[in-house]
Amino acid sequence: MKRKLTTIFCADAQRYSALMAADEDATLARLKRYRAIMGRLFERHDGRQVNTWGDAVISEFSSVVEAVRCAVEIQDAVTAENANLPEASQMWFRIGINLGDVMHDNGDLYGDGVNVAARLESLAEPGGIMVSETVYTLAHKQLAVGFDFAGEQQVKGINESVPVYAVRTAGRNKPDVAPQGEQEDHVPRGRDAGNGSAEGRRSARPGGRSVLSRTAARAEAALAWLAKQPKRVRLSA
């Protein structure tokens, strides 16, 4: 069986069983519609749909950047579709993306790389995207979206924990500016959160803002405050 390095994309619908129990025909029609949207976006970003089962979709991309960009566009499209539906009928997807060396046979993908992508998908919020550290490292400087460090997570079959990052999709991609007086450094979720270890401090840095950006934010806030103050007029003699 041959191997290759590829970007694995895994998506799964939230509450699919409950939606099917409530209305099978409408839910299946909606799933097919959303899969068709995904298929068009896969093609646009040079991706390939590998497999589907139930409400899940697996695809692969030659480019990490295009995989993340495609995932963001998918979540934006799903959000737009759901906006016209009652909350009980909305269908949301979780997406996980990983770059891994996988086995491939007759068009299917196998191996730890696929398992990591599936685990990332299960960790994502409904409507969210979770990526591995390798994906973050290669993509975060190329895309106009934010990433938040989400801790180190365990993956079945892998001894070492995997650092993961959440992509800020529509509605969450806002400037990371904390209110005055609140803690500004990002605090990771996971086994290193709050333990004060060197590893925990190191892991927190990617999700937080740099000293320069925090200083700039404070300067902008100070200038905005000064602009609102009554101006004194000095009369020359």
C-alpha positions in Angstrom: 0.0 0.0 0.0 1.4 3.4 -1.0 1.8 6.4 1.2 1.6 10.1 0.7 1.6 13.4 2.5 -1.7 15.2 2.3 -4.1 17.5 4.1 -7.1 15.6 5.5 -10.4 17.4 6.0 -13.1 15.7 8.1 -16.6 17.1 8.6 -19.5 15.8 10.6 -23.0 17.1 11.2 -24.1 17.9 14.8 -27.4 16.4 16.1 -27.9 14.5 12.9 -29.7 11.6 14.6 -32.1 14.0 16.4 -32.8 15.9 13.2 -33.5 12.6 11.4 -35.8 11.5 14.2 -37.8 14.8 13.8 -38.0 14.8 10.0 -36.2 12.3 7.9 -37.1 13.7 4.5 -36.3 17.3 5.3 -33.0 16.3 7.0 -31.8 14.1 4.2 -32.6 16.8 1.6 -30.8 19.4 3.7 -27.7 17.1 4.1 -27.6 16.5 0.3 -27.8 20.3 -0.3 -25.0 21.0 2.1 -22.9 18.2 0.7 -23.4 19.7 -2.8 -22.2 23.1 -1.5 -19.1 21.3 0.0 -18.5 19.5 -3.3 -18.4 22.8 -5.2 -16.1 24.4 -2.7 -13.8 21.3 -2.7 -13.5 21.6 -6.5 -12.8 25.4 -6.2 -10.0 24.8 -3.8 -8.4 21.8 -5.6 -9.7 19.3 -3.0 -11.0 15.8 -3.6 -13.9 14.2 -1.7 -12.5 10.9 -0.4 -15.5 9.3 1.3 -18.8 9.8 2.9 -20.7 7.7 5.4 -23.8 8.8 7.2 -23.5 12.5 7.9 -19.7 12.6 7.7 -17.4 13.7 4.8 -13.7 13.2 4.3 -11.7 15.0 1.7 -8.1 15.7 1.0 -6.2 18.8 -0.3 -2.7 19.2 -1.7 -2.5 22.7 0.0 -3.0 23.3 3.7 -3.9 26.9 3.1 -6.6 25.9 0.5 -8.0 23.3 2.9 -8.5 25.9 5.7 -9.8 28.5 3.3 -12.3 26.0 1.9 -13.4 25.1 5.5 -14.0 28.7 6.3 -16.1 29.2 3.1 -18.1 26.0 3.9 -19.0 27.2 7.4 -19.9 30.7 6.0 -22.2 29.0 3.4 -23.8 26.7 6.0 -24.4 29.7 8.3 -26.1 31.6 5.5 -28.3 28.6 4.7 -29.2 28.1 8.4 -30.2 31.7 8.8 -33.4 31.0 6.9 -34.4 28.0 9.0 -35.9 27.7 12.5 -33.3 26.8 15.1 -34.6 23.3 15.6 -34.1 22.5 11.9 -30.7 24.0 11.5 -27.8 21.7 10.6 -24.3 22.6 11.7 -21.0 20.9 10.9 -17.8 20.5 12.9 -14.6 20.4 10.8 -11.2 19.0 11.6 -8.1 19.5 9.4 -4.7 17.7 9.7 -1.6 17.4 7.6 -0.3 13.8 7.8 1.5 11.0 6.0 -1.2 8.5 5.2 -1.7 5.2 3.3 -3.9 5.3 0.2 -5.6 2.5 -1.6 -8.3 2.6 -4.3 -9.0 6.3 -3.5 -9.4 5.8 0.3 -7.1 7.1 3.0 -5.9 5.3 6.1 -3.7 5.9 9.1 -3.0 8.1 12.0 -3.3 11.2 9.9 -7.0 10.4 9.3 -7.5 9.6 12.9 -6.1 12.9 14.0 -8.4 14.8 11.6 -11.4 12.9 12.9 -10.4 13.7 16.5 -10.0 17.4 15.7 -13.4 17.4 14.1 -14.9 15.9 17.3 -13.3 18.7 19.4 -14.6 21.6 17.2 -17.7 23.5 18.2 -20.8 23.3 15.9 -20.0 25.6 13.0 -16.3 25.6 14.0 -13.0 24.4 12.6 -10.2 22.8 14.6 -6.7 22.3 13.1 -3.5 20.6 14.1 -0.3 22.5 15.0 1.3 21.7 11.7 -1.7 23.1 9.8 -1.6 26.2 12.0 2.1 26.7 11.4 1.8 26.5 7.6 -1.5 28.4 7.2 -1.8 31.2 9.9 0.4 33.7 8.1 -1.3 33.1 4.7 -4.9 33.7 5.8 -6.9 36.6 7.0 -8.5 34.6 9.9 -7.5 34.3 13.5 -6.5 31.1 15.4 -6.9 30.4 19.1 -4.7 27.8 20.8 -7.0 25.2 22.3 -4.6 23.1 24.4 -3.1 19.7 23.8 -5.5 16.8 23.3 -5.2 13.0 23.3 -5.8 11.1 20.1 -6.7 7.4 20.2 -3.7 5.3 19.0 -1.2 8.1 19.5 0.9 8.2 22.6 1.8 11.9 22.6 -0.8 14.6 23.0 -1.6 16.8 19.9 -1.6 20.6 20.1 -4.7 22.0 18.4 -6.0 25.4 17.3 -9.5 26.7 16.7 -10.1 28.8 13.6 -12.1 32.0 14.2 -15.0 31.6 11.7 -17.7 34.1 11.0 -19.0 35.7 14.1 -15.8 34.7 16.0 -13.1 36.3 13.9 -13.0 39.5 15.9 -10.0 41.4 17.2 -8.6 39.8 20.3 -9.0 43.0 22.5 -9.7 42.4 26.1 -11.7 45.0 28.1 -9.5 47.3 30.2 -8.4 45.7 33.5 -9.1 42.1 32.3 -6.4 39.5 31.8 -5.2 39.8 28.2 -2.9 36.8 27.7 -4.6 33.8 26.2 -5.0 30.9 28.7 -4.9 27.5 26.9 -7.4 24.7 27.5 -5.9 21.3 28.1 -3.6 19.5 30.4 -1.2 22.5 30.6 -3.8 25.1 31.3 -3.3 26.8 34.6 -0.4 24.6 35.8 2.2 27.4 35.4 4.7 25.1 33.6 7.2 26.3 31.1 5.4 24.1 28.5 2.0 25.7 29.4 3.5 29.2 29.0 5.1 28.3 25.7 1.9 26.8 24.4 -0.1 29.9 25.3 1.9 32.2 23.2 0.5 31.4 19.7 -3.0 32.2 20.8 -2.2 35.4 22.6 -1.2 38.8 21.3 2.3 40.1 21.2 3.6 42.8 23.6 3.7 45.2 20.6 0.1 44.6 19.6 -1.1 45.0 23.2 0.8 48.3 23.5 -0.6 49.6 20.3 -4.2 48.7 21.5 -3.6 50.6 24.7 -2.3 53.6 22.8 -5.3 53.6 20.5 -7.6 53.5 23.5 -5.8 56.4 25.2 -6.0 58.5 22.0 -9.7 57.8 21.7 -10.2 58.8 25.3 -8.2 62.1 24.8 -10.2 62.9 21.7 -13.4 62.9 23.8 -12.1 65.3 26.5 -13.1 69.0 26.5 -10.4 71.0 24.7 -8.9 74.0 26.4 -8.3 77.1 24.3 -5.2 79.1 25.2 -5.4 82.8 24.4 -2.2 84.5 23.4 -1.4 87.8 25.1 
